[in-house]
Amino acid sequence: MQKELSDMTLAELWELFPIALVPPDERWESHYREMHALLEGALAKWPEKRISHIGSTAIKGIRAKNIVDILVELPSGSDMNCAAGKISECGFIKMSAGKNRMSFNKGYTKHGFADRVYHLHLRYEGDNDELYFRDYLNDHPDVAAEYEVLKLRLQRRYEHDRDAYTNAKTDFVEKCTLAAREEYRERYRRFNRARSGRS
């Protein structure tokens, strides 16, 4: 009998959900847009939120895990637990919660990945380095290509160790994010108070 995900060890989970990098897929953007619309409705109580497509599926022309990453930023002082409840009603499972941050997954089953898989990061306004990193790589295709080469090398080494894979990318990501914040300054520091926007 197949174990439930909650009964599996970390090693078993990593075996069931290996790191696999696939070619760019035009469906990633449409999958994001569909989820964006669902979240907009679920989080209507927070009109000044920002919902953004982040991660490698939001970077043009590079291989990525077939997982759409979404960043949801709430206005400072908002009730994050209340928003988390609304996100859970959209089929997301809360995976972790820390000070001012929560993460959710959708599309993981005891038989492996579903057809559509999402990671959602719930934060407060301005906690958004991922937006700067995304924009920097989209504006600098040579850097994006370098990132793809790094990811492919690490995927071969850490196919069944997600933590090691992520940690090994940290220096590159931090370097690019620092350059992006210098180039873009305060592009995403505050919301556009005139509207909630898709990024």
Number of C-alpha atoms within 10 A of each C-alpha: 3 8 10 10 16 9 11 14 10 14 11 13 19 16 14 18 19 17 21 14 19 12 12 18 15 10 10 17 14 11 15 21 15 10 18 18 13 13 17 17 14 17 20 12 12 17 15 19 25 25 23 23 25 25 19 24 26 23 21 17 16 21 22 22 19 21 22 23 21 24 22 23 24 24 18 13 9 14 11 19 12 11 19 20 15 18 21 15 12 15 12 20 19 18 11 11 13 7 6 13 14 18 19 20 19 20 16 19 12 16 12 14 16 12 9 13 16 20 20 24 21 22 21 18 20 18 18 18 17 17 22 24 25 24 16 22 22 16 14 11 15 11 15 23 16 13 20 18 14 14 22 17 12 17 21 13 12 18 18 21 18 17 10 14 19 14 10 15 14 11 10 13 18 13 11 20 21 14 15 21 17 11 12 12 11 11 13 18 12 12 18 12 10 7 11 15 14 13 12
